[in-house]
């Protein structure tokens, strides 16, 4: 079972930046497509960005041009650089495999709060 630990969240003003990190265990992490998800207050968890094992990235429309997903396979780490943050980006952010289900194992997430 892969263990995932997310960190790097915090409180930031609108327009600010944060860099999230996700460290995973196991060799499968290095070859798997990974994703960042987020769960805004009172809403369901949603996909934010994905990155293939080779580095190809995709983004949902709401974060295109502001967020950048990257990975360092040697460190079993996936990153999410978030710039020009908006209050609507406030959420708990999680990383997991692409197409992870709610019944799969999830980390504790990291809280991102963007003040107006």
C-alpha positions as CSV (number, residue, x, y, z in Angstrom):
1,X,0.0,0.0,0.0
2,X,1.3,3.4,-0.9
3,X,1.4,6.0,1.8
4,X,1.0,9.7,0.7
5,X,1.9,12.7,2.8
6,X,0.9,16.2,1.7
7,X,2.3,19.4,3.1
8,X,3.0,23.0,2.3
9,X,-0.4,24.5,2.7
10,X,-1.2,27.6,4.7
11,X,-3.0,31.0,4.9
12,X,-2.2,33.4,2.1
13,X,-3.8,36.6,0.7
14,X,-5.4,36.6,-2.7
15,X,-2.7,37.0,-5.4
16,X,-0.2,35.1,-3.3
17,X,1.6,31.8,-3.9
18,X,2.1,28.5,-2.2
19,X,4.0,25.3,-3.2
20,X,2.5,22.0,-2.1
21,X,4.5,18.8,-1.9
22,X,3.4,15.2,-1.8
23,X,5.8,12.4,-0.8
24,X,4.8,8.9,-1.6
25,X,6.2,5.5,-0.6
26,X,6.9,2.6,-2.9
27,X,8.5,2.1,-6.3
28,X,5.1,2.2,-8.0
29,X,4.9,5.9,-7.2
30,X,7.7,6.7,-9.6
31,X,6.0,5.2,-12.7
32,X,2.4,6.1,-11.9
33,X,0.4,9.0,-13.2
34,X,-0.4,11.1,-10.2
35,X,-2.9,13.9,-9.5
36,X,-3.7,16.7,-7.1
37,X,-7.2,16.9,-5.9
38,X,-8.9,19.4,-3.6
39,X,-12.0,19.5,-1.5
40,X,-13.5,23.0,-0.9
41,X,-15.5,23.6,2.3
42,X,-18.9,21.8,2.0
43,X,-18.2,20.4,-1.5
44,X,-17.0,17.2,-3.0
45,X,-13.4,16.4,-3.8
46,X,-12.4,17.5,-7.3
47,X,-9.5,17.0,-9.6
48,X,-7.1,19.8,-10.0
49,X,-4.1,18.6,-12.1
50,X,-2.5,15.4,-13.3
51,X,1.0,14.4,-14.3
52,X,2.1,11.3,-16.1
53,X,5.2,9.3,-15.1
54,X,7.1,11.0,-17.9
55,X,6.0,14.5,-16.9
56,X,3.1,15.3,-19.2
57,X,0.7,17.5,-17.3
58,X,-3.0,18.4,-17.5
59,X,-5.1,21.0,-15.6
60,X,-8.7,21.8,-15.0
61,X,-9.8,25.0,-16.6
62,X,-10.1,26.9,-13.3
63,X,-6.4,26.6,-12.5
64,X,-4.8,26.8,-16.0
65,X,-2.1,29.4,-16.2
66,X,-1.9,29.7,-12.4
67,X,-0.9,26.2,-11.1
68,X,2.0,24.0,-12.2
69,X,2.3,20.4,-11.4
70,X,5.7,18.7,-11.4
71,X,7.4,15.7,-10.0
72,X,10.8,14.4,-8.9
73,X,10.8,10.7,-9.3
74,X,14.1,10.3,-7.5
75,X,12.5,11.8,-4.4
76,X,9.1,10.1,-4.9
77,X,7.6,13.6,-4.7
78,X,4.9,15.5,-6.7
79,X,4.6,19.3,-6.4
80,X,1.9,21.8,-7.0
81,X,3.1,25.4,-7.5
82,X,0.1,27.7,-7.0
83,X,0.3,31.3,-8.1
84,X,-2.2,34.1,-8.3
85,X,-4.3,32.3,-5.7
86,X,-8.0,33.2,-5.4
87,X,-10.4,32.8,-2.4
88,X,-12.2,30.1,-4.4
89,X,-8.9,28.0,-4.3
90,X,-9.5,27.6,-0.6
91,X,-9.7,23.8,0.1
92,X,-8.0,20.8,1.5
93,X,-5.5,19.6,-1.1
94,X,-4.7,15.9,-1.6
95,X,-2.5,14.0,-4.0
96,X,-3.2,10.5,-5.2
97,X,-3.1,8.3,-8.2
98,X,-5.0,9.4,-11.3
99,X,-8.6,8.1,-11.1
100,X,-8.3,7.4,-7.4
101,X,-11.6,6.4,-5.8
102,X,-13.0,7.7,-2.6
103,X,-12.6,4.2,-1.1
104,X,-8.9,4.2,-1.9
105,X,-6.3,5.2,0.7
106,X,-5.8,8.9,1.0
107,X,-3.4,11.1,2.9
108,X,-4.4,13.7,5.5
109,X,-4.3,16.5,2.9
110,X,-3.0,20.0,3.5
111,X,-5.2,23.0,4.1
112,X,-5.0,26.0,1.8
113,X,-6.8,29.1,2.8
114,X,-6.9,32.2,0.6
115,X,-8.2,35.4,2.1
116,X,-9.7,38.2,0.0
